[in-house]
Amino acid sequence: MKKIFFLLIICITFIIKIGAQPAYTDYKPNYKKWNTRYILDKIEYTKTRTIFHFRYITSSQFGETITFHGANNPDHWCLENIDNPTEVYHMIEIRNLARSGRIVYSILPNDKIATFSSNGQKSETFICEVHFPRLPKTLKRANFLEGYAAKHLTNHFHCLNVRIKTFDDPENGNKQDMYNRITDFEDRIKKEDQSPPSLLDLFFPPQPPVVVRPKPPIINPRPKPPVIIVKPKPKPPVVIVKPKPEPPKPDLSGAQAQGGEVDERK
């Protein structure tokens, strides 16, 4: 009996360890992007949430409008499963939204759109935490999209083909790897902004990037069902049954008048 109880405890402990998801951090996120002025600092996996740490540096060449969308707005961040695009995970909230090192919103209200204007005279850094529910182990790759309907727009903060790593992935890195990535990113942006303009730029100053908005798909109307004309069934012909003529009666007037008999054999 004691052996059975001891084995039962071992089995339960083993099942709990397998089912429990450990907390860990990916300090070297792997992904693709359309814009060079933002990065993912790290992806944090807690016991109940998955947190994407986002960083963006504004351009000093022209003014910008930067927006962050609460969870109840259409352009809020979401995760699209690349292997199953119908599977989408929506963010819970944005936390610790900061501008140039100063916290603007510790928690951005879900109904709010935070809008910031840049005068273009200096680069400013925006950082925030985008919180999602803890992702399932079956999710391997995802598109980090700023608005599911805007997935094809190049002026949105999209990170494509993000690897969702496990706790024992050798590419998770460490804090020093994260600091090195952020430093290299900021140095490159600073160098680009401080580089002297070329002769071509003097005559043709750079313009804001042109956003190519894809044409909406042409949806063919549903074909109308064919009109089926139901012909009435022909009525059966009316058959008129004529009565059979009665046989002629013998003329008995002459014989009866004389009191004689009628010979019916004739």
Secondary structure, 3 states (H helix, E strand, C coil): CHHHHHHHHHHHHHHHHHHCCCCEEECCCCCEECCCCEEEEEEEECCCEEEEEEEEECCCCCCEEEEEECCCCCCCEEEEECCCCCCEEECCEEEEEEECCEEEEEEECCCCEEEEEECCCCCCEEEEEEEEECCCCCCCEEEEEECHHHCCCCCCCCEEEEECCCCCCCCCCCHHHHHHHHHHHHHHHHHHHHCCCCHHHHHCCCCCCCCCCCCCCCCCCCCCCCCCCCCCCCCCCCCCCCCCCCCCCCCCHHHHHHCCCCCCCC
